[in-house]
Amino acid sequence: MNIFSYQQASDAVSAITMKKAGPAAKYLGGGTNLVDLMRETVEQPEMLVDVTHLPGNIEQRADGSLLIGAAAKNTALAAHPAVRSDFPLLSRSILAGASAQIRNVATVGGNILQRTRCRYFYDNAARCNKRQPQAGCDALEGFNRYHAILGASDSCVATHPSDMCVALVALDAVVHLQGPAGGSSMPLAELHRLPGDRPEIETELQPDELITAIEIPPLGFARRSTYRKVRDRASYAFALISVAAALDIDEGGKVRDVRLALGGVAHRPWRAMKAEAALKGQVAGTEGFRAAAEAELADAVALSENGFKIELAKRTIVAVLDELKGDNA
């Protein structure tokens, strides 16, 4: 690990000022990803700006929305009564995401910005365009069981590792930002980029910009929602496929509204817009659920070792929607 300096920020403005002063500075939340990357010399910041003392409160508003401070711990968010009752898919995604020890330390803002767990990204002896632009991508012809089947490119087939982000994307979450030019916001679904030919640029954040909060708009039918994660082992492991879903069925048995997002399939949390469009107004049932899954995965592209993920994603979508249909009965 390289030598670095450390400063603790008391608010967003001081954090931005500190980071601007350091030519190779990084914001530090819980450090559960960044410190690992520093140990592996993938990240070599000259200064860390600790932002864990920024607001981490979780506020339930009168309209049913939720405002979450970026410094909130993952454990606190998963356990919050409003999250458990109104947005259970979010609570379940966090509990599926890591060990209890990591959840106790990890922050919501840090979770959103964690980097891929692709083994070639962590291995300095491997070629990786994300770590070293224009170096090549060893995952294309290497061990790619966990890699992307949607939205990938010849430059990068890594997947985004966050479980929580999949649920947040399904819930139309908005990210509040603070930067040198002031405050702004954007849908979380627009924050992470697909790799294209610049996989080292992972988000739309501007230089020195900081996530300060996450807002979840009201969504009444999210009370009937869930998150399912399919992985190689039941304990702490990253997703092969995950599905976050909320389903609203009218009195006639048709899909009135739906939210659907996938994890483990792409460089960013994947909002399943094609499947949602195919479902709305249709009779809720296994046949329609399968057709929607087929529509979403129509453009999926398999690598040498991950072709099974295409069918696995379809079956998981159907299983989750069937489960929620039962809950709506």
C-alpha positions, 0 to 999 in steps of 0.5 A, a space after each residue: 500500500 502506498 503512503 497517503 495523507 488523511 483528512 476528516 471532513 465535517 460537511 460536504 463543502 469542506 470535503 470538496 475543498 480538501 479533495 480539490 487540494 489533493 491532486 490524487 485524493 479520494 473520498 473515503 466512506 466505510 472503506 470496505 472497497 477502497 481499502 481493498 483496492 489500495 492493498 492490491 495497489 489498484 488504487 493509489 491515492 495520495 490523500 483520503 478525505 473521510 466523509 463518514 461524518 457527513 449526514 447519515 440520517 434516514 428521513 421518512 417524509 409525509 408523502 411516503 418518500 425517503 431521504 437517505 444521507 449518503 453516510 448512513 450505514 447499510 445495516 441502519 438502512 436495512 433495519 429502518 422500519 420504513 424501509 422494511 415496511 414500505 420498500 422490502 426489496 431494498 432491505 432484502 437486497 442489502 441483507 443479501 449483499 455482504 456479511 454483517 460486519 461489512 454492512 455495519 461499516 459500509 456507507 450507502 454512498 460508498 456502496 453506490 460507488 463501489 468498483 467491480 469485483 472482476 478478478 482481472 481488474 484486481 490482478 495487476 499482472 492481467 490486462 484490464 482496460 478499466 485499470 489501465 486504458 488500452 491495455 486489453 481485456 483478459 476476461 473476454 477469453 478468460 474466466 468470465 462466469 460472472 461477467 456481463 451478458 447485457 450492455 458490454 463491449 469489446 473493451 470491458 465485460 465486467 459487472 457492477 457488484 452492488 445488490 443495493 443499487 439494483 433495488 434502488 434503480 428499480 425504485 426510481 431512486 434519485 442521487 443528490 450531489 454536491 460539487 464545486 459548482 453547487 448542488 444537483 441531482 440525477 436519477 440513479 439509473 443514469 449515474 453509472 455508465 456502460 463501458 463502451 470504449 472508456 470503461 475506466 470512466 464508470 459514472 457521470 460524476 464530475 471531478 470532486 463531486 460527492 454523493 450527499 443523499 439518496 431519495 426514494 420517491 413514494 411508490 405504494 405498491 412497493 410494499 409488495 416487492 422482493 429481491 432474489 439473488 442467485 449465487 454460487 453459495 448461500 453465504 457472502 458471494 456476488 450475484 450470478 443473477 439478481 432480480 429486484 421487483 415490485 408488482 401491482 395487479 388490478 382487480 381484473 388480474 392485469 398488471 397495472 404497474 411494475 418495477 423490475 431491475 437486474 443485477 449481475 448482468 451488466 456494467 451498471 444496475 440494469 433497469 429492465 425497461 423492455 420487460 416492464 413495457 411488455 408486462 403493463 396491461 397484460 394478464 399477470 401469469 407465468 406465460 406473460 412473465 416469460 414473454 417479458 423476460 424473453 423481451 428483456 434478454 433478447 439482446 443478451 450476448 454470452 461469453 465462453 463461460 456465462 451463457 447459462 446466465 441468460 436462461 438463469 435470468 429469464 427463469 429468475 424473473 419469472 420466479 420472482 414475478 410468480 411469487 409477487 403475483 401470489 402476494 397480490 392475490 
